Amino acid sequence: MTIPDSGFMMENGASCLPHPPEEENRIVKDLMNISENNLKEGNIYYVISNRWFTSWQRYVGQGNVESTEKQLSGSRHSKVVPSKMADRPGPIDNSDIVLDINDHGSNDLEVRKSLHEGVDYVLVPQEVWEKLFDWYKGGPALPRKLILQEGVKHQQFNVEVYRLCLNLIDSRDNSQSVVRLSKKASIRELYDRVCALKGIAQGKACIWDYFNEQKHAPLNILNQTLEESHLQMDQHILLEVQVDEHYSSQFGMDSTGNELALVPLEPSRSSLTIAGGPTTSNGHSTGYGFNLNQGSALSTGFSDIDGRYDSYNSGRKGEHGGLAGLQNLGNTCFMNSAIQCLVHTPPLVEYFLQDYSEEINKENPLGMNGELAIAFGELLRKLWSSGRTTIAPRAFKGKLARFAPQFSGYNQHDSQELLAFLLDGLHEDLNRVKQKPYIETKDSDGRPDEEVADECWKYHKARNDSVIVDVCQGQYKSTLVCPVCGKISITFDPFMYLSLPLPSTVTRIMTVTMFYGDGSGLPMPYTVTLFKHGCCKDLTQALATACCLKGDESLLLAEVYEHRIHRYFENPLELLASIKDDEHIVAYRISKRGTGRTKLEIIHRLQEKCTSDNLKGGGRKLFGTPLVTYLGEDALNGAGISIAVSRMLSPLRRRYSSLTKAHSSVENGCVSEAMDEPLDSYNAQSVPGDQSINNTEVEETSSRDLSFQLFLTNGSGLSCKPIEKDSFIKSSQLVKVFLDWSDKERELYDSSYLKDLPEVHKTGFTVKKTRQEAVSLFSCLEAFLTEEPLGPDDMWYCPRCKEHRQATKKLDLWMLPDILVVHLKRFSYSRYLKNKLDAFVNFPIRNLDLSKYVKGKDGQSHVYELYAISNHYGGLGGGHYTAYGKLINENRWYHFDDSHVSPVSETDIRTSAAYLLFYQRVKSDPRHQVHRMKESAYWKNMELSALRYMSLRLAWTRLKVGAVAEHRLVGAGMVTLINTVYIVKILAGY
């Protein structure tokens, strides 16, 4: 669209816009929708500062949306409400998100690191950027390409906000330059860019993967992408240039015939040889010094290819494995933390250090063709074989980015989300079931829980059978109850980890302002504490208790937005989650006798002192909080409304004998106690909840003092019709009126009581944080197992009602796995704020006994011992992950902070940063178990039959009674017999 030249410019330098704000909004939304319907790789998107874009949203009437991200994606769940008239924004200003780049002659503009979409910046299609730039000018422009992440399970489009940054080192003078390319760019593009940057003829240069400033391999596979070459953000690449004829003879040709100037290749690093351990850069296998569970040598059976160690394995003889750190590849501490916890899980270590090649499932459509399991196994073996050498998990991160595009790039992510993906991916890659049978689940139908649970687990194992299921999966009992017909449905579902809420996320503090619907008192706020997953009925009951609600009264909840009633909470089962912390909620205390009558909503307007031609509403603006009352059938006229308005305002009447404000001494109490003298025309005869007007003194006061201008309006507030005393009001459920305040009424009545409604819960940095008391892990578990209603978006289809119902759900633990992972839900999310909860959770290190929480009777021990922790420090924007891990064979704890590994005392591992807890089941009576294992192993190795055992026992008896001479056993044979029988005696308990 071409914008006609209007002949003049605005102060900000942008063209004068011929479109009103609403038209701008419509044009941008249409362009957004067109772009979303034509997604393809290579499309251009532009990064815009969210600060500027939010000001534009306010200008065009999008001042209150759930989030910028939702609004850009066309979400229909955003609240649509009238917004204030905002000033037209100035030129587009991206200065707050652009990195000031003057490094090494690079002219590329980059976005500052650690920014978040929807918070710091937004992404708009090229067509939207061109339109906004045409309207507002400004910049700078930050174009980015849309790339397609090729996952095994699915494909995903992503805008590459952060391009791959490589530090080029010129070997001739050690100078450094910065090269920025898409990670989807090819090695050929990188080669061309380097040659152009340095002014070198192609064929005269060679570039190397120079990660950690060590030459790994030449970058000579021209059709390979930078991502496939495992190049990482901010890593080094090395440039070598031909200097003589001898050097040129070492240069080869690539597959396309182009001269590349390459030196001879090092032996390539082959893939993992599962049966023989990982092969390293020179083809030599590394050995393992791993000893787990009372000295059992799990490395038995590994073949050392040639018995030699290369420079990769720096572990000295006698060093224990499992103490290698993981290098941070750029905000990958979340990955390092989760991996360290997994590679210190004893059953998984035992599994991946042996030959598991036969269990790799490459046919599973839900798996990763076995590649994730092989990559993880290779990384685990490196960590257990390298002594204390730090490992750079570049290959594993490359696989992760391919299989899970959500973890690609270099932004911070959640270690729990990564852990969930890894466990699920490893399970599918190692699933022993090649062809999953179709099984139709059956309803419990009143059958015993044991029978139903065994049946569900049997069906689950028929489709899912892997080491992950064997070790990490337990079983829930889920009970759903229909609120209408009472239908009970019981199912048993598998789980991989327990996500436990913290008490601060279980309960919720809410502040609601109470108004009297009959004008019998001043408004006052009440603060109550509720169960977070409760409903409006719970809020109403808590408020009724707090304000001592009478038996003939009820409460009407409403949300106030922009001085209007935005919505009434008339459904008692509406979840409290629909009420946000930054909203303003009011409760009107009304008589039950008013139910069913016409509801009167009084909206306040104020004449502004300075008006302008472009101000809407004829110079009047809304203010304060609407008042709500009920009208009798005989009051549906102008006079009845005037009297009702006078009654509602009577508590606000100023006392001229004392001009002190009564509300300064009122706090959750009765207003009459704070007043010096009662209101003659009000307090003596008003009856709470009675909407009929019997007080003639109030009528006289109204006719004498009240000079308000009342206007009848419709639901949208666009129409406005004056109300006269003899005006007839049409009967309806809701009547809305505008009440215009003049200077006279502002002198007679104190309108400050109607202003400054408190938010439901004040959040942000202005709130002083108080030290939270320690929370027990058991209280978190009990909160998780508490019955709660399902959300409106998660309705349950009742087979008896044949409709979706908002059922109540109760979870119970039925069967626990050998490895129990506990996820502490420390992150909470509101409309505009993501919050980190730093409450200290007091969790047991030993003897975590969950027996009383487990409903199933499987004969297993329910006592656990901690062996690993994933920690999260800081907030959401600049947080950091570490891990604590216990070496079982040393019985000692270590701190894994990326590449740094250090011992730590067991008394220091309990902190408020604990995010994921890893427990291992403790076998019942461990000493007896060890004795039985030793005895069983002895008899198996000796292969003693029952007959020989009896013969030795008889021989021992004869020896005991002195019959040695009778057998004439002499020499070594006698000693052997005595020793053997002595062992038999000990093992038999004689």
C-alpha positions, 0 to 999 in steps of 0.5 A: 500500500502506498501512503499519499504524501500529505505535504508535511512531516511530524516532529519525529520525522515520520510521515503524517499517517492518514490512517487512524489507530484502529486502521493501523491495528487492522492492517498489521493484524491482516499482514500477520495472518497472511504471514502465518499462513505462508510459512516457509524456510527463508522468510525474513522476520525483523526484531523490534524492541518490545518497549517500542512495540508495546507503546505502539500497541497502546496507541492502536488499542492493544493496551491490555493483552495476555502477552505480546507473544500471544497477541502476535500469534493471533491468540483469541484468549486475550482479554479485549477491553477498551484502552486509554487514549495513548500518544502516537509513538515516535520512530522505531527505537531498537537501541535498547536491544542492539549490541554496540558492535565495533569489534574487529571491523565487523559491521553486522548488527547483533541483538544483545544476548540473554534477551527473551522474546515477548519480554525484550523483543518481538518478531514481525514478518517483513511485510509488517516491518515495512509498513511500520517503518513506512509509518514511523521510520527509525530503526536500526533494521534487524532482519533475521531468517526463518529456518527449519529445524529438522527433528526426527519426530517433527519439524519446527520453524524458528527465527534465528535471532542469534546467528552463529558467531565464530572468532577467526584467528589468522595464523599469520599474525594471530589477528582476530576477526568475527564472522557471523553466519546462520548455523544452517549456512554451509562450510562453502559459505563460511569458506567464501566469507573468510576468503573475502574478509581476508582478501585471499584467493580461494585455494590458498586458505584452509580453515580449521575447527579450532575449538578451545584453541586446539586443532581438531579437524579441517573444515573441508566438507563443503556441503555440510552445515555449520550446525552439522560440523558441531561449531559452537557459539563464540568458538575459534576457527583457525585460518592457515594460508599457503606460503610456498610451493611445498605447502601447496602440494599438501592441498587437495581438491574437494568433491566438486573439483575446487582447490581447497588448500587442505593439509593432510587429514587427521584420522577421523573420530569414528562413532561409538563402538558399543561393545568395545568402548568409545574410540577416540581421535586416533582410533584407540579405545579407552579403558574404564576404571569404574567400580560400583556396588561393593566392588563389582567390576562392571567394566568386565567384558570390555575389549581394549582394542589395542591396550593403548591409551591416547592423549585424550584419556588423561586419567592417571592409573588409580583415578576414579571415573565420574569426575569429569566436568562438562564444558559450557558451550554457551548457556548450556549449564542447564544441559550439563546439570541434567547430564551429570545427574543422569550419568551418576545414576548407578543403574544407567551407568551399569547399563551404558558401560556394557554392550547395549547394542542389541537393545537399540531400536532403530525401527521405533517411529517414536524414537530417534533411530537409536542415535540419541541413545548412542550419543548419550552412551558415548558421552557417558563413557567419555565422562567415566573414562577420562579421569578429571579431563573436561569434556566438551559435549559438542556432538551430543548438543548437535544431536540434541538440537536435531532431535529437539529443536526447542533446545537449539541455539544458545538461550537458557532452558529448563533442566527439568524439561531437558531431563524429561525429553532425555528420559523419554527419548532414551526409552523410545530408542531402547524400547525392546518392543519392536511392534507395539500391539494395539490395546484398548483400555478398560474401565475399572467398573468397580473391580479391585484396585490391585486387579486394575493396576496389574492389568494397566501395568501389563498393558503398558509393558506390552508397549513400553519395555526398556531400561528406563521403564525398568528403572525410572517409571512408577505408577499413579492411581488417578481418581476422577469424580463427576460433579453432576452424576457422581460417576467415579473413574479410576485409572492407573497411569505410568509416571517418570518423575514427580512434579511437586508444588511448593506451598507458596504455589499451593496457597494464594493471597488475594485482596478484595475490596468490599462494597455495601450494596445498600449503602450501609458502610464504607468500602474496605479491603479484605485479604484472604488466603486460599488454595490456589487451585480453588474456585470462586466459591472458595473465595466467596466463603473466605470473604464471608467469614472475614466480613462476618456476612449475615445469613440473609446476605450474599456476595457478588464478585466482579472485576473492575477494569478502567473504572467499569465492571469488566465481568461478574463472577456468577459461576461459583465453580470458575477457577481462581486461576482466571483471576490474575494478580494484577487485576482489581476484584470487588465484592458487593454485599447485597441482600438475598431478597434482591436476587432476581431484581433489576441490577443497577450499575452506577459508573462515575464520570468527572468533568475535566478542567482542560478539554480539547477537541480531540478528547472523547466523551465530551470532556468527561472521563471515568473515575473511581469504582462502579457501585452496584445495588438492586432496584425494586419493581416500584423504583424503575423510574428516574426518581427511584434511581435518584434515591438509590444513588443517594443511598449508595453515596450516603456513607461518603458524605463529608462531616463538616464538623470535622473534615478529617477523613474517616477512612484514615482510621478504618482498617477492616472495621466498622465505619461508625467507630471512626466517625465523630458523629453518626449520619443523621439521615442514614445510619439510624434507620437503614436496614442492610440488604433492604432495597425498598426506600422507606426513609423519608429523610433520605428522600428529602436530603436527596431532593435538597442536596443531590444535584448529580446529572444521571444518564442512562447508557447501554452496555458498551457505554456509547449511548448516553440519555439524560434521566429525569425524575419521571423517566420510565426505565424499561425492566431488564436484568441490568441497568447502567447509568453514568453519574456526573460529578461536579465541584459541588458534589466533590465538596459534599462527598469524599470520592477518595473511597472510590479510588485506588483499588488494591490489586489482588496481589501486589507483585514486583520489585517494590514488594519487600521480600521476607525470609521464607520458612523451611518447607518440608518435602513431605508437605510438597508431596501432600499438596501434590496428592490433594484433591483438586478440580480440573481446569475449564480447558481440561474437562473430563468426558463423563461416560455416564452424562455423555458430556464434558464435566469439570470433574475433581481429580485425586492422585495417589502413588501406587507403585514407585520406581527404583530411581525416583526423580522429584521435580520441585516446581520453583517457577510460577507464571502470571500474565506479565511476570515469571517468578522464581521461588527460592523457598528452602525445601528440607529434603531427606538425604537418607531414609526418605520413607514414602511407605504411608503415601504408597497405596499399592502392595508390591512388597518393595521397599519404599525407603530412598537415599539421595544420590544427585541434585540439579540446582538452579541459582538466580532468577529466570533471566540470569540463572545458573545450573549446577549439580551435586553428585555422589560417587557410590564407590567412594561414598562421597559428594562432588559439586559439578559446576560445568567444567569445574568439579570439586568435593563438597560436604554432605552437610552443604548439599541442602540449599534453597537452589535444589530443583531436581532431586534424584533418589535410589531405592534402598533394599530392605535389610541391606546387610542381610541382602549382601550376605545372601548375595555373597552366599549365592555367588559362592555356591554358583562358583563352586558348583556344589551339588546337594549330594556333595554338600551332604558328603562334606557335612558328614565328613565334618561330623566325623572330624568333629568326633575324632574320626580323622584317623579312621579315614587316614587322611594325610598331607595336603588332601587333609588340609584341603578337606578341612578347609573346604568343610570349614567354609561349608560350616560357616556358610551353613551357619553351623 
